[in-house]
Amino acid sequence: MKNFMSKMMALVMVVAFMGATVTGCKNKPKDADLKTAVETAIQANPKLSASGVTVEKGVATLSGQVPDEATKEELGKAAAAVPGVTSVVNNLTIAITNVEIAADSPLAIAVKDATKDFPTVTATVADGVVTLKGELQKANLQKLMMALNALKPKKVDNQLVIK
């Protein structure tokens, strides 16, 4: 009987240990719940665009674009502050802004100055290419072309009618 009681006590302890272990696992947040919590935490930032969040075994991975390094760090910290997140892989990228060249770029201004003595000629500048249209006397062509080539454009597209 003593042997039977010892075995029974051991069995009760094993079951109790397993129950505590299983219950402990259930208290651990699920990755799907963590993903939702991280998404909520980072979407509060208005500077975030096109975000993606994945969570695997408590590790949150962030992807998407932000305008600057400070925002990237801020969102990484927000994700790390979510209870249950063990670490953060911050794959957010800094968005590159397009730089527009002003309509009156230095080349356009110089071309306008170079063509001012030729009222029958119109010149436009696009992406470093000077396009000439209109009419010009043959004797003035060389003078105009020398003045324009001295400005070092990518190309001079001569569509002039020579008289």
MDTraj code that builds the backbone (N, CA, C; nanometers):
import mdtraj as md
import numpy as np

residues = "MET LYS ASN PHE MET SER LYS MET MET ALA LEU VAL MET VAL VAL ALA PHE MET GLY ALA THR VAL THR GLY CYS LYS ASN LYS PRO LYS ASP ALA ASP LEU LYS THR ALA VAL GLU THR ALA ILE GLN ALA ASN PRO LYS LEU SER ALA SER GLY VAL THR VAL GLU LYS GLY VAL ALA THR LEU SER GLY GLN VAL PRO ASP GLU ALA THR LYS GLU GLU LEU GLY LYS ALA ALA ALA ALA VAL PRO GLY VAL THR SER VAL VAL ASN ASN LEU THR ILE ALA ILE THR ASN VAL GLU ILE ALA ALA ASP SER PRO LEU ALA ILE ALA VAL LYS ASP ALA THR LYS ASP PHE PRO THR VAL THR ALA THR VAL ALA ASP GLY VAL VAL THR LEU LYS GLY GLU LEU GLN LYS ALA ASN LEU GLN LYS LEU MET MET ALA LEU ASN ALA LEU LYS PRO LYS LYS VAL ASP ASN GLN LEU VAL ILE LYS".split()
xyz = np.array([
    [0.0819, -0.1176, 0.0000],
    [0.0000, 0.0000, 0.0000],
    [0.0873, 0.1254, 0.0000],
    [0.1965, 0.1199, 0.0740],
    [0.2885, 0.2314, 0.0785],
    [0.3454, 0.2567, -0.0595],
    [0.3803, 0.1525, -0.1314],
    [0.4339, 0.1630, -0.2659],
    [0.3300, 0.2235, -0.3600],
    [0.2051, 0.1777, -0.3448],
    [0.0968, 0.2301, -0.4277],
    [0.0771, 0.3793, -0.4022],
    [0.0835, 0.4242, -0.2772],
    [0.0664, 0.5650, -0.2407],
    [0.1808, 0.6487, -0.2963],
    [0.3015, 0.5960, -0.2961],
    [0.4159, 0.6682, -0.3506],
    [0.4002, 0.6878, -0.4993],
    [0.3548, 0.5810, -0.5686],
    [0.3332, 0.5916, -0.7130],
    [0.2214, 0.6907, -0.7432],
    [0.1158, 0.6867, -0.6607],
    [0.0036, 0.7771, -0.6811],
    [0.0467, 0.9212, -0.6587],
    [0.1273, 0.9436, -0.5578],
    [0.1758, 1.0781, -0.5280],
    [0.2650, 1.1279, -0.6411],
    [0.3486, 1.0426, -0.6946],
    [0.4362, 1.0790, -0.8063],
    [0.3525, 1.1148, -0.9285],
    [0.2481, 1.0360, -0.9540],
    [0.1605, 1.0612, -1.0681],
    [0.0893, 1.1952, -1.0511],
    [0.0405, 1.2252, -0.9320],
    [-0.0269, 1.3528, -0.9057],
    [0.0710, 1.4679, -0.9283],
    [0.1960, 1.4535, -0.8871],
    [0.2962, 1.5591, -0.9049],
    [0.3280, 1.5806, -1.0529],
    [0.3375, 1.4717, -1.1278],
    [0.3640, 1.4825, -1.2715],
    [0.2492, 1.5536, -1.3411],
    [0.1266, 1.5155, -1.3083],
    [0.0097, 1.5791, -1.3683],
    [0.0055, 1.7268, -1.3298],
    [0.0337, 1.7594, -1.2045],
    [0.0338, 1.8982, -1.1598],
    [0.1415, 1.9782, -1.2327],
    [0.2597, 1.9204, -1.2486],
    [0.3694, 1.9862, -1.3203],
    [0.3310, 2.0107, -1.4657],
    [0.2737, 1.9085, -1.5302],
    [0.2331, 1.9225, -1.6705],
    [0.1234, 2.0278, -1.6825],
    [0.0306, 2.0286, -1.5897],
    [-0.0768, 2.1292, -1.5917],
    [-0.0211, 2.2693, -1.5789],
    [0.0760, 2.2869, -1.4906],
    [0.1373, 2.4189, -1.4728],
    [0.2138, 2.4597, -1.5980],
    [0.2807, 2.3642, -1.6609],
    [0.3569, 2.3927, -1.7819],
    [0.2645, 2.4312, -1.8964],
    [0.1577, 2.3551, -1.9159],
    [0.0619, 2.3840, -2.0226],
    [-0.0053, 2.5175, -1.9971],
    [-0.0434, 2.5451, -1.8737],
    [-0.1066, 2.6715, -1.8395],
    [-0.0096, 2.7858, -1.8631],
    [0.1161, 2.7667, -1.8305],
    [0.2192, 2.8683, -1.8534],
    [0.2333, 2.8987, -2.0010],
    [0.2241, 2.7997, -2.0882],
    [0.2345, 2.8203, -2.2326],
    [0.1154, 2.8978, -2.2852],
    [-0.0022, 2.8708, -2.2253],
    [-0.1217, 2.9394, -2.2728],
    [-0.1169, 3.0873, -2.2393],
    [-0.0473, 3.1268, -2.1344],
    [-0.0379, 3.2669, -2.0951],
    [0.0566, 3.3453, -2.1876],
    [0.1402, 3.2767, -2.2595],
    [0.2319, 3.3429, -2.3511],
    [0.1502, 3.3983, -2.4677],
    [0.1722, 3.5271, -2.5050],
    [0.0913, 3.5850, -2.6128],
    [0.1144, 3.5142, -2.7462],
    [0.0065, 3.5024, -2.8213],
    [0.0171, 3.4411, -2.9534],
    [0.0770, 3.5431, -3.0501],
    [0.1477, 3.4946, -3.1524],
    [0.2093, 3.5822, -3.2517],
    [0.1057, 3.6696, -3.3214],
    [-0.0116, 3.6145, -3.3489],
    [-0.1165, 3.6920, -3.4170],
    [-0.1621, 3.8092, -3.3295],
    [-0.1731, 3.7844, -3.1978],
    [-0.2132, 3.8910, -3.1058],
    [-0.1037, 3.9967, -3.0965],
    [0.0213, 3.9509, -3.0947],
    [0.1336, 4.0450, -3.0902],
    [0.1383, 4.1299, -3.2170],
    [0.1124, 4.0664, -3.3296],
    [0.1129, 4.1383, -3.4579],
    [0.0107, 4.2509, -3.4546],
    [-0.1092, 4.2220, -3.4080],
    [-0.2148, 4.3230, -3.3993],
    [-0.1737, 4.4356, -3.3050],
    [-0.1143, 4.4007, -3.1928],
    [-0.0716, 4.5016, -3.0954],
    [0.0395, 4.5896, -3.1520],
    [0.1348, 4.5299, -3.2236],
    [0.2444, 4.6075, -3.2833],
    [0.1891, 4.6987, -3.3926],
    [0.0993, 4.6471, -3.4764],
    [0.0389, 4.7291, -3.5827],
    [-0.0322, 4.8504, -3.5235],
    [-0.1052, 4.8278, -3.4155],
    [-0.1767, 4.9370, -3.3498],
    [-0.0780, 5.0396, -3.2948],
    [0.0307, 4.9927, -3.2355],
    [0.1298, 5.0828, -3.1761],
    [0.2004, 5.1681, -3.2811],
    [0.2349, 5.1090, -3.3959],
    [0.3103, 5.1862, -3.4948],
    [0.2200, 5.2679, -3.5863],
    [0.0947, 5.2267, -3.6046],
    [0.0049, 5.3025, -3.6921],
    [-0.0395, 5.4335, -3.6285],
    [-0.0098, 5.4509, -3.5027],
    [-0.0405, 5.5773, -3.4367],
    [0.0502, 5.6887, -3.4899],
    [0.1598, 5.6522, -3.5561],
    [0.2526, 5.7504, -3.6109],
    [0.2079, 5.7895, -3.7519],
    [0.1761, 5.9175, -3.7748],
    [0.1267, 5.9599, -3.9063],
    [0.2333, 5.9617, -4.0151],
    [0.3600, 5.9513, -3.9797],
    [0.4677, 5.9569, -4.0796],
    [0.4932, 5.8227, -4.1470],
    [0.4281, 5.7187, -4.0998],
    [0.4482, 5.5850, -4.1544],
    [0.3645, 5.5657, -4.2794],
    [0.4242, 5.5063, -4.3826],
    [0.3471, 5.4737, -4.5022],
    [0.3831, 5.3343, -4.5487],
    [0.2857, 5.2631, -4.5991],
    [0.3056, 5.1286, -4.6556],
    [0.3795, 5.0373, -4.5588],
    [0.3223, 5.0157, -4.4416],
    [0.3901, 4.9338, -4.3415],
    [0.3527, 4.7877, -4.3524],
    [0.4418, 4.7060, -4.3018],
    [0.4165, 4.5640, -4.2911],
    [0.4732, 4.5143, -4.1597],
    [0.3998, 4.4300, -4.0919],
    [0.4446, 4.3750, -3.9633],
    [0.4268, 4.2251, -3.9685],
    [0.5319, 4.1539, -3.9307],
    [0.5206, 4.0098, -3.9099],
    [0.5754, 3.9801, -3.7712],
    [0.5208, 3.8765, -3.7091],
    [0.5696, 3.8349, -3.5773],
    [0.5838, 3.6842, -3.5800],
    [0.7024, 3.6379, -3.5424],
    [0.7280, 3.4947, -3.5343],
    [0.8050, 3.4657, -3.4066],
    [0.7449, 3.3854, -3.3207],
    [0.8038, 3.3480, -3.1923],
    [0.8408, 3.4719, -3.1101],
    [0.7547, 3.5727, -3.1144],
    [0.7757, 3.6938, -3.0359],
    [0.8661, 3.7969, -3.1001],
    [0.9253, 3.7656, -3.2152],
    [1.0141, 3.8595, -3.2843],
    [0.9324, 3.9358, -3.3886],
    [0.9227, 4.0680, -3.3708],
    [0.8465, 4.1527, -3.4627],
    [0.9400, 4.2060, -3.5708],
    [0.8976, 4.1938, -3.6966],
    [0.9740, 4.2472, -3.8090],
    [0.8913, 4.3579, -3.8731],
    [0.9519, 4.4768, -3.8838],
    [0.8848, 4.5925, -3.9416],
    [0.9369, 4.6181, -4.0821],
    [0.8472, 4.6502, -4.1749],
    [0.8879, 4.6885, -4.3094],
    [0.7987, 4.8020, -4.3566],
    [0.8475, 4.8787, -4.4525],
    [0.7732, 4.9926, -4.5046],
    [0.8644, 5.1110, -4.5197],
    [0.8080, 5.2279, -4.5462],
    [0.8867, 5.3485, -4.5671],
    [0.8493, 5.4563, -4.4669],
    [0.9511, 5.5278, -4.4229],
    [0.9347, 5.6419, -4.3336],
    [1.0178, 5.7574, -4.3896],
    [0.9859, 5.8800, -4.3497],
    [1.0567, 5.9938, -4.4090],
    [1.1986, 6.0164, -4.3572],
    [1.2301, 5.9664, -4.2363],
    [1.3625, 5.9947, -4.1813],
    [1.4043, 5.8892, -4.0777],
    [1.5313, 5.8971, -4.0382],
    [1.5897, 5.8015, -3.9437],
    [1.5229, 5.8099, -3.8067],
    [1.4864, 5.9313, -3.7645],
    [1.4235, 5.9491, -3.6324],
    [1.2902, 5.8740, -3.6247],
    [1.2128, 5.8804, -3.7314],
    [1.0844, 5.8098, -3.7336],
    [1.1069, 5.6591, -3.7321],
    [1.2076, 5.6128, -3.8038],
    [1.2406, 5.4697, -3.8064],
    [1.2715, 5.4202, -3.6646],
    [1.3545, 5.4952, -3.5931],
    [1.3908, 5.4568, -3.4566],
    [1.2699, 5.4623, -3.3634],
    [1.1882, 5.5655, -3.3795],
    [1.0683, 5.5823, -3.2957],
    [0.9728, 5.4637, -3.3117],
    [0.9514, 5.4210, -3.4349],
    [0.8609, 5.3083, -3.4589],
    [0.9202, 5.1774, -3.4071],
    [1.0516, 5.1614, -3.4187],
    [1.1164, 5.0421, -3.3629],
    [1.0993, 5.0344, -3.2122],
    [1.1128, 5.1486, -3.1465],
    [1.0947, 5.1535, -3.0012],
    [0.9491, 5.1259, -2.9624],
    [0.8561, 5.1776, -3.0421],
    [0.7135, 5.1544, -3.0139],
    [0.6811, 5.0057, -3.0245],
    [0.7374, 4.9393, -3.1249],
    [0.7133, 4.7952, -3.1407],
    [0.7776, 4.7177, -3.0254],
    [0.8966, 4.7572, -2.9852],
    [0.9668, 4.6874, -2.8765],
    [0.8951, 4.7038, -2.7429],
    [0.8187, 4.8115, -2.7279],
    [0.7491, 4.8375, -2.6016],
    [0.6227, 4.7531, -2.5855],
    [0.5808, 4.6844, -2.6898],
    [0.4607, 4.6009, -2.6812],
    [0.4919, 4.4796, -2.5931],
    [0.4142, 4.4584, -2.4872],
    [0.4396, 4.3434, -2.3994],
    [0.4311, 4.2118, -2.4766],
    [0.5321, 4.1270, -2.4591],
    [0.5365, 3.9976, -2.5265],
    [0.6306, 3.9958, -2.6453],
    [0.6663, 4.1140, -2.6986],
    [0.7620, 4.1209, -2.8096],
    [0.9010, 4.1020, -2.7502],
    [0.9711, 3.9990, -2.7982],
    [1.1038, 3.9688, -2.7432],
    [1.2140, 4.0496, -2.8098],
    [1.1975, 4.0807, -2.9399],
    [1.2934, 4.1659, -3.0100],
    [1.2284, 4.2197, -3.1363],
    [1.2947, 4.3198, -3.1978],
    [1.2412, 4.3842, -3.3181],
    [1.3480, 4.3843, -3.4261],
    [1.3088, 4.3408, -3.5463],
    [1.3943, 4.3526, -3.6651],
    [1.3363, 4.4701, -3.7425],
    [1.4113, 4.5815, -3.7448],
    [1.3610, 4.7047, -3.8053],
    [1.4104, 4.7154, -3.9492],
    [1.3271, 4.6723, -4.0436],
    [1.3597, 4.6791, -4.1860],
    [1.2929, 4.7986, -4.2531],
    [1.2529, 4.8986, -4.1768],
    [1.1936, 5.0190, -4.2346],
    [1.2997, 5.0909, -4.3168],
    [1.2583, 5.1485, -4.4296],
    [1.3525, 5.2207, -4.5156],
    [1.3163, 5.3681, -4.5175],
    [1.4172, 5.4497, -4.5439],
    [1.3983, 5.5936, -4.5524],
    [1.3564, 5.6266, -4.6954],
    [1.2427, 5.6932, -4.7110],
    [1.1921, 5.7298, -4.8442],
    [1.2815, 5.8367, -4.9046],
    [1.3132, 5.8200, -5.0311],
    [1.3937, 5.9178, -5.1028],
    [1.2979, 6.0156, -5.1698],
    [1.3173, 6.1420, -5.1421],
    [1.2305, 6.2421, -5.2017],
    [1.2840, 6.2818, -5.3384],
    [1.1920, 6.3046, -5.4302],
    [1.2308, 6.3476, -5.5641],
    [1.2693, 6.4945, -5.5611],
    [1.3794, 6.5247, -5.6243],
    [1.4252, 6.6620, -5.6327],
    [1.3854, 6.7162, -5.7691],
    [1.3078, 6.8238, -5.7681],
    [1.2665, 6.8836, -5.8937],
    [1.3613, 6.9973, -5.9283],
    [1.3961, 7.0035, -6.0563],
    [1.4800, 7.1117, -6.1034],
    [1.3874, 7.2264, -6.1404],
    [1.4204, 7.3440, -6.0934],
    [1.3366, 7.4603, -6.1194],
    [1.3311, 7.4898, -6.2686],
    [1.2195, 7.5474, -6.3132],
    [1.2010, 7.5784, -6.4554],
    [1.3074, 7.6757, -6.5042],
    [1.3462, 7.7688, -6.4201],
    [1.4496, 7.8631, -6.4621],
    [1.5840, 7.8216, -6.4032],
    [1.6261, 7.7031, -6.4431],
    [1.7559, 7.6533, -6.4009],
    [1.8645, 7.7391, -6.4645],
    [1.9842, 7.7316, -6.4159],
    [2.0927, 7.8129, -6.4736],
    [2.1098, 7.7937, -6.6247],
    [2.0912, 7.6711, -6.6727],
    [2.1056, 7.6478, -6.8168],
    [1.9965, 7.7202, -6.8948],
    [1.8727, 7.7148, -6.8475],
    [1.7622, 7.7816, -6.9172],
    [1.7840, 7.9323, -6.9217],
    [1.8326, 7.9881, -6.8138],
    [1.8599, 8.1319, -6.8094],
    [1.9713, 8.1675, -6.9079],
    [2.0759, 8.0874, -6.9091],
    [2.1878, 8.1129, -6.9999],
    [2.1464, 8.0980, -7.1461],
    [2.0603, 7.9996, -7.1749],
    [2.0121, 7.9797, -7.3123],
    [1.9273, 8.0993, -7.3561],
    [1.8448, 8.1470, -7.2664],
    [1.7616, 8.2643, -7.2985],
    [1.8511, 8.3835, -7.3314],
    [1.9557, 8.4008, -7.2534],
    [2.0496, 8.5102, -7.2781],
    [2.1228, 8.4914, -7.4114],
    [2.1623, 8.3685, -7.4427],
    [2.2368, 8.3406, -7.5663],
    [2.1515, 8.3594, -7.6914],
    [2.0202, 8.3433, -7.6778],
    [1.9324, 8.3535, -7.7957],
    [1.8622, 8.4886, -7.8063],
    [1.8901, 8.5798, -7.7151],
    [1.8187, 8.7089, -7.7153],
    [1.8427, 8.7909, -7.8418],
    [1.9582, 8.7727, -7.9060],
    [1.9904, 8.8488, -8.0281],
    [1.9288, 8.7856, -8.1526],
    [1.8544, 8.6745, -8.1350],
    [1.7942, 8.6032, -8.2486],
    [1.6434, 8.5929, -8.2256],
    [1.5684, 8.6994, -8.2570],
    [1.4251, 8.7025, -8.2242],
    [1.3407, 8.5990, -8.2969],
    [1.3888, 8.5408, -8.4051],
    [1.3102, 8.4404, -8.4776],
    [1.3372, 8.2990, -8.4272],
    [1.4213, 8.2881, -8.3248],
    [1.4574, 8.1571, -8.2685],
    [1.3950, 8.1430, -8.1299],
    [1.3312, 8.0274, -8.1057],
    [1.2832, 7.9949, -7.9707],
    [1.3629, 7.8746, -7.9214],
    [1.3989, 7.8782, -7.7955],
    [1.4790, 7.7699, -7.7373],
    [1.4120, 7.7236, -7.6093],
    [1.4051, 7.5910, -7.5936],
    [1.3537, 7.5318, -7.4697],
    [1.4596, 7.4392, -7.4122],
    [1.4561, 7.4209, -7.2813],
    [1.5522, 7.3336, -7.2125],
    [1.4740, 7.2285, -7.1353],
    [1.5083, 7.1020, -7.1587],
    [1.4464, 6.9914, -7.0849],
    [1.5521, 6.8842, -7.0618],
    [1.5763, 6.8520, -6.9363],
    [1.6748, 6.7491, -6.8992],
    [1.8112, 6.7762, -6.9601],
    [1.8501, 6.9019, -6.9643],
    [1.9828, 6.9372, -7.0155],
    [1.9931, 6.9424, -7.1666],
    [1.8826, 6.9211, -7.2383],
    [1.8828, 6.9249, -7.3851],
    [1.8192, 7.0562, -7.4302],
    [1.8908, 7.1296, -7.5133],
    [1.8404, 7.2553, -7.5686],
    [1.7773, 7.2249, -7.7039],
    [1.6509, 7.2610, -7.7214],
    [1.5811, 7.2411, -7.8486],
    [1.5567, 7.3769, -7.9128],
    [1.6036, 7.3900, -8.0369],
    [1.5897, 7.5153, -8.1109],
    [1.4821, 7.5020, -8.2172],
    [1.3949, 7.6025, -8.2270],
    [1.2903, 7.6053, -8.3294],
    [1.2817, 7.7474, -8.3854],
    [1.2304, 7.7554, -8.5036],
    [1.2140, 7.8860, -8.5675],
    [1.2973, 7.8943, -8.6941],
    [1.3305, 8.0192, -8.7343],
    [1.4096, 8.0427, -8.8552],
    [1.5358, 8.1184, -8.8197],
    [1.6400, 8.0974, -8.9010],
    [1.7672, 8.1663, -8.8777],
    [1.8415, 8.1797, -9.0096],
    [1.9082, 8.2918, -9.0252],
    [1.9924, 8.3118, -9.1429],
    [2.1161, 8.2239, -9.1290],
    [2.1607, 8.1666, -9.2400],
    [2.2760, 8.0766, -9.2410],
    [2.3981, 8.1434, -9.1802],
    [2.4161, 8.2723, -9.2025],
    [2.5329, 8.3449, -9.1519],
    [2.5340, 8.3516, -8.9992],
    [2.4190, 8.3419, -8.9338],
    [2.4113, 8.3520, -8.7877],
    [2.4146, 8.2156, -8.7165],
    [2.4017, 8.1077, -8.7911],
    [2.3954, 7.9745, -8.7308],
    [2.5194, 7.9410, -8.6497],
    [2.6369, 7.9641, -8.7072],
    [2.7607, 7.9278, -8.6367],
    [2.7750, 8.0062, -8.5064],
    [2.7428, 8.1368, -8.5108],
    [2.7525, 8.2198, -8.3901],
    [2.6603, 8.1666, -8.2791],
    [2.5354, 8.1326, -8.3159],
    [2.4396, 8.0798, -8.2178],
    [2.4847, 7.9454, -8.1616],
    [2.5272, 7.8564, -8.2486],
    [2.5684, 7.7226, -8.2029],
    [2.6904, 7.7294, -8.1116],
    [2.7846, 7.8169, -8.1421],
    [2.9034, 7.8323, -8.0560],
    [2.8620, 7.8824, -7.9170],
    [2.7690, 7.9796, -7.9140],
    [2.7238, 8.0341, -7.7856],
    [2.6523, 7.9273, -7.7025],
    [2.5691, 7.8466, -7.7678],
    [2.4958, 7.7418, -7.6955],
    [2.5877, 7.6285, -7.6504],
    [2.6784, 7.5844, -7.7375],
    [2.7706, 7.4759, -7.6998],
    [2.8634, 7.5172, -7.5867],
    [2.8938, 7.6450, -7.5758],
    [2.9781, 7.6938, -7.4659],
    [2.9094, 7.6759, -7.3298],
    [2.7768, 7.6633, -7.3305],
    [2.7013, 7.6431, -7.2063],
    [2.7063, 7.4982, -7.1573],
    [2.7593, 7.4107, -7.2416],
    [2.7779, 7.2684, -7.2116],
    [2.6473, 7.1945, -7.1801],
    [2.5480, 7.2055, -7.2685],
    [2.4270, 7.1247, -7.2476],
    [2.4568, 6.9795, -7.2851],
    [2.3671, 6.8897, -7.2489],
    [2.3840, 6.7496, -7.2894],
    [2.3823, 6.7389, -7.4410],
    [2.2935, 6.8184, -7.5025],
    [2.2760, 6.8116, -7.6466],
    [2.2055, 6.9378, -7.6931],
    [2.2323, 6.9770, -7.8188],
    [2.1556, 7.0840, -7.8820],
    [2.0785, 7.0199, -7.9961],
    [1.9467, 7.0208, -7.9848],
    [1.8587, 6.9636, -8.0871],
    [1.8169, 7.0771, -8.1809],
    [1.8840, 7.0848, -8.2952],
    [1.8631, 7.1939, -8.3891],
    [1.7501, 7.1585, -8.4850],
    [1.6345, 7.2219, -8.4641],
    [1.5194, 7.2031, -8.5528],
    [1.4888, 7.3328, -8.6282],
    [1.5916, 7.4145, -8.6449],
    [1.5755, 7.5427, -8.7123],
    [1.5601, 7.5282, -8.8627],
    [1.4871, 7.6212, -8.9209],
    [1.4794, 7.6309, -9.0677],
    [1.5841, 7.7350, -9.1067],
    [1.6832, 7.6927, -9.1836],
    [1.7938, 7.7799, -9.2233],
    [1.7584, 7.8475, -9.3568],
    [1.7739, 7.9791, -9.3619],
    [1.7437, 8.0540, -9.4842],
    [1.8694, 8.1066, -9.5471],
])
top = md.Topology()
chain = top.add_chain()
for i, resn in enumerate(residues, 1):
    res = top.add_residue(resn, chain, resSeq=i)
    for name in ("N", "CA", "C"):
        top.add_atom(name, md.element.get_by_symbol(name[0]), res)
traj = md.Trajectory(xyz[None], top)
